[in-house]
Each structure stands twice: as C-alpha cells, then as structure tokens.
Amino acid sequence: MNIFVLGTSHVHCLAEALDQQLFSAPPGDHIEVIDIRSLGPETPDIRENVIAHMAQCAQPDKPAAWFSRLGGNEHNILGLLRYPRAFDVILPERPDLPLDDGVEILTYGYIRESMRRHILMQRYLAILKAMRDRINAPVYHVEAPPPKRDDQFIREHLDPLLRGAVVDNEGVYEIVNEHLRFKLWRIHSDLVRDECRKINVSYLSSPSDVSDEDGFLHPEGYAPDATHGNAWYGARILAMVCKAAHHASHDKLEEHV
C-alpha cells in the first residue's frame, strides 16, 4: 500500500514521528509525507507537481490512498489572540461552555462564514478539490490538531505569523481563553468536514488518544509552538491514517468480489 500525506505545516509532526522511529509503516506499506510548499506555488496547479513527486516515490503495482493536512490554522489566525474588539461565541454542540464577560457575542454562523471566507481556507480547499478531481484513489482530510490548554505555554511559544496579527500599544500579546480556543477549533472542524463532503473527500477526526477528557491536546503532544503537534502526536495520526488506508483498500476489494 502506498500511503501519501500532503499538506503544509501540520505534516511536519508526521515526518518527525517517522524520523524518530516513533511509528513504523506496516509490512508492505510505504508512507510518503510531503509539505507541498517545497514543490511550488500554493495554487490548484500544484497538484501535478505533487502527483508527479508521489509517483516517483511510490511502490509500483500497489494501491494508494491520499491524505490531506492542508491548512488547519485558520481558526488560530482568526481567534487565538484577543483582538481590540473582543468577542465570544455560543457553540451549538456545547452551549454550556462559559462566555467571557464584557465582550461582544457573535453568532455561530457569522464566525463560521468568516472562517470559510478566509483566504487560506479558500486556497487550501481549492487545492484539495483539485487533488480530488485528479486522483483515482481514496482521498481523506485529517482534522487539525486540538487546541492547547496551557495558557502560559501558548504565550511563550507564539508563532511569528500569530505574533504579527494582534499587538497592543505596548507590544503585549493577550491570548483568548481556553473555552474560546476550543469553540473556534470545533467550528473550524465542522466547517472543513462539510466542505470535504461537498467535494467527495472523506474526513478523519482526531483519534481520541491525542486529547484530554475535555478535548484539548495532551501536553505530551505539544510541539514547541502555540498551535502544532509534535512527533508523539504525529505517530498517533499516522496510526489512524494507515488504518483508514487499509480499510479503504479492503472495501474496494469487496466491491469487486
């Protein structure tokens, strides 16, 4: 089985898990992980470069399954740091989650639509659709990592992209509360799941063993920044990916029996 994983920054933890031998491909499998940014401009046309690259790496005469980790930080860009016009939202699936005092309450639909229209969301969904249209094999998209719960860790490890998003007059960064981080992640996940359904891409939610009892990323899975998972987390994603690939292959074989 050829198992291809393409994406941007959220594929690095998978490559690290393989490099550190925290995960080994099942016998007979080949796993290829690629950050598409190494192959050219991030437009739908990059699909040909990705496909050509994967074809060079593939085991001949074996089936393939493709997995996307494109994007996955749109919710953090929109809401990890507290904006001067602070906001919160009621999550329909968890209306019990606390709301910040004294902030503007925006509707779920408004937040979701703002996220859908984000330039990065539009870019990566377009690339994913282009891949789906070109590939004659199962295609999946893997959910973005759950949010981190440790406020101090996030403050001390903010990504440069996020540090440039919101700064007050004294250059101090204030992060939003953990409940809003969780809500925005859930809105992002629900949105991407629905968009994947429209283009016939299967969606894989995070495995339960990467999260704590409240849905936040286990500290064991923290990469040294505010938003990404590490090799420990990557190994668990790879296990899920391999299981999904073989399940899809088995189903395809049954269709021809």
C-alpha positions in Angstrom: 0.0 0.0 0.0 1.2 3.5 -0.9 0.1 6.0 1.7 0.6 9.6 0.6 0.2 12.5 3.1 0.3 16.0 1.7 -0.1 19.3 3.5 1.7 22.3 4.9 3.0 22.8 8.5 0.8 20.1 10.0 2.6 17.4 8.1 5.9 18.0 9.9 5.0 16.1 13.0 4.3 13.0 10.9 7.7 13.2 9.2 9.2 13.7 12.7 7.4 10.6 14.0 8.9 8.5 11.1 12.4 10.0 11.5 12.4 9.4 15.3 11.0 5.8 14.7 8.0 6.5 16.9 5.9 4.9 14.2 6.8 2.3 11.6 4.9 1.6 8.5 3.1 -1.8 8.5 4.8 -4.5 6.5 4.5 -3.9 2.8 3.4 -0.3 3.2 5.2 2.9 2.0 4.4 6.2 3.7 5.4 9.4 1.9 4.9 12.7 3.6 5.3 16.0 1.7 5.0 19.7 2.5 3.6 20.9 -0.8 5.3 24.2 -0.3 8.5 22.5 -1.3 7.1 21.8 -4.8 5.9 25.2 -6.0 3.3 28.0 -5.5 0.3 27.1 -3.4 -2.3 27.1 -6.2 -4.5 24.3 -7.6 -2.0 23.8 -10.3 0.5 22.4 -7.8 -1.5 19.1 -7.9 0.5 18.0 -11.0 3.8 18.5 -9.1 2.5 16.7 -6.1 1.2 13.7 -8.1 4.5 13.5 -10.1 6.5 13.6 -6.9 4.5 10.9 -5.3 4.6 8.7 -8.4 8.4 8.8 -8.2 8.3 7.7 -4.6 5.6 5.0 -4.9 5.9 1.3 -4.8 4.9 0.1 -8.2 1.8 -2.0 -8.7 0.4 -1.3 -5.3 -2.8 0.6 -4.4 -2.7 4.1 -2.9 -4.6 6.3 -0.5 -4.1 10.0 -0.2 -4.4 12.1 3.0 -4.5 15.9 3.3 -3.3 18.0 6.1 -3.7 21.2 4.1 -4.2 24.4 6.1 -5.5 23.9 9.6 -4.6 27.1 11.3 -7.3 29.4 10.1 -9.2 29.3 13.4 -6.0 30.2 15.2 -5.3 33.2 12.9 -8.8 34.5 13.5 -9.0 34.0 17.2 -6.0 32.7 19.2 -5.0 36.3 20.1 -7.5 38.7 21.7 -8.5 41.5 19.3 -9.2 45.0 20.5 -12.9 44.3 19.6 -13.0 41.1 21.8 -15.6 38.5 21.0 -17.0 35.2 22.1 -19.5 32.7 20.6 -22.0 30.1 21.7 -21.1 26.7 20.4 -24.4 24.9 19.5 -23.0 21.5 20.4 -21.7 22.8 23.7 -23.9 25.7 24.9 -22.7 25.0 28.4 -19.2 26.4 27.7 -18.5 29.7 29.6 -18.6 33.1 27.9 -16.2 35.9 28.5 -17.7 38.9 30.4 -17.9 42.2 28.7 -17.2 41.1 25.2 -19.3 41.1 22.0 -21.2 37.8 21.4 -21.0 36.9 17.8 -23.3 34.3 16.2 -22.0 30.8 15.3 -23.0 31.5 11.6 -21.0 34.7 11.5 -17.9 33.1 12.9 -18.2 30.1 10.6 -18.8 32.2 7.5 -15.8 34.5 8.4 -13.6 31.4 8.6 -15.0 30.0 5.4 -14.1 33.2 3.5 -10.6 33.4 4.9 -8.0 33.5 2.1 -6.1 30.5 3.5 -9.3 28.4 3.8 -10.2 29.2 0.2 -6.7 28.4 -1.0 -6.4 25.0 0.6 -9.9 23.9 -0.2 -9.2 24.7 -3.8 -6.0 22.7 -3.8 -7.8 19.8 -2.1 -10.6 19.8 -4.7 -8.1 19.9 -7.5 -6.4 16.8 -6.0 -9.7 15.0 -5.6 -10.6 15.7 -9.2 -7.3 14.4 -10.5 -6.7 11.4 -8.2 -8.3 8.0 -8.9 -7.9 6.7 -5.3 -9.4 7.3 -1.9 -8.8 10.8 -0.6 -9.1 11.9 3.1 -8.6 15.1 5.0 -7.3 14.9 8.6 -8.7 17.2 11.3 -6.4 20.0 12.6 -4.8 19.4 16.0 -6.9 20.1 19.0 -6.1 23.3 20.8 -3.5 23.5 23.6 -4.8 24.2 27.0 -1.7 25.7 28.7 -2.1 29.5 28.5 1.5 30.1 29.6 2.9 27.7 27.1 1.0 29.4 24.3 2.1 32.9 25.4 5.7 31.8 25.4 5.6 30.0 22.1 3.5 32.1 19.8 4.2 31.6 16.1 5.7 34.6 14.2 2.5 34.6 12.0 0.3 34.9 15.0 2.5 37.4 16.8 2.0 39.8 13.9 -1.7 39.5 14.0 -2.6 41.5 17.1 -0.4 43.7 19.2 -1.4 46.4 21.7 0.4 49.7 22.0 3.0 48.2 24.4 3.7 45.2 22.3 1.9 42.8 24.7 0.1 39.8 23.3 -3.1 38.6 25.0 -4.5 35.2 24.1 -8.2 34.3 24.3 -9.5 32.0 27.0 -9.3 28.2 26.6 -13.0 27.9 26.0 -13.0 30.2 23.0 -9.9 28.4 21.6 -11.9 25.1 21.8 -15.0 26.6 20.3 -13.1 28.1 17.3 -11.4 24.7 16.7 -14.8 22.9 16.7 -16.2 25.5 14.3 -13.2 25.0 12.0 -13.6 21.2 12.2 -17.3 21.3 11.4 -16.8 23.7 8.5 -14.0 21.7 6.9 -15.9 18.5 7.3 -18.9 20.0 5.5 -16.7 21.4 2.7 -15.0 18.0 2.3 -18.4 16.3 1.9 -19.2 18.7 -1.0 -16.1 17.6 -2.9 -16.3 13.8 -2.0 -13.3 13.8 0.4 -13.6 11.7 3.5 -13.0 13.4 6.8 -11.0 11.9 9.7 -11.5 13.3 13.2 -8.6 13.3 15.6 -8.1 10.0 17.4 -9.4 10.1 21.0 -6.0 9.3 22.5 -4.4 12.6 21.5 -6.8 14.6 23.6 -7.6 15.0 27.3 -11.0 14.5 28.8 -12.1 18.0 27.7 -10.9 17.7 24.1 -7.6 19.6 24.4 -4.4 18.3 23.0 -2.4 16.2 25.6 0.7 18.1 26.8 2.7 15.1 25.5 1.7 16.1 22.1 2.8 19.8 22.2 5.3 20.9 19.6 7.4 23.9 20.7 5.0 26.5 19.3 1.4 27.6 20.0 -0.6 25.5 17.5 1.2 22.4 16.2 1.5 18.8 17.4 4.8 17.0 17.9 6.2 13.6 16.9 4.2 11.9 19.7 1.0 13.3 18.2 2.2 12.6 14.7 2.7 8.9 15.4 -0.9 8.6 16.5 -2.1 10.4 13.4 -0.1 8.0 11.3 -1.6 5.0 13.0 -5.1 6.4 12.2 -4.1 7.1 8.6 -2.7 3.6 8.0 -5.9 2.1 9.5 -8.1 4.2 7.2 -6.0 3.4 4.1 -6.3 -0.4 4.7 -10.0 -0.1 5.5 -10.5 1.7 2.2 -8.4 -0.9 0.3 -10.4 -3.7 1.8 -13.7 -2.1 0.9 -12.5 -1.6 -2.7 -11.6 -5.3 -2.9 -15.0 -6.3 -1.7 -16.7 -4.2 -4.4 -15.0 -6.4 -7.0 -15.8 -9.7 -5.4 
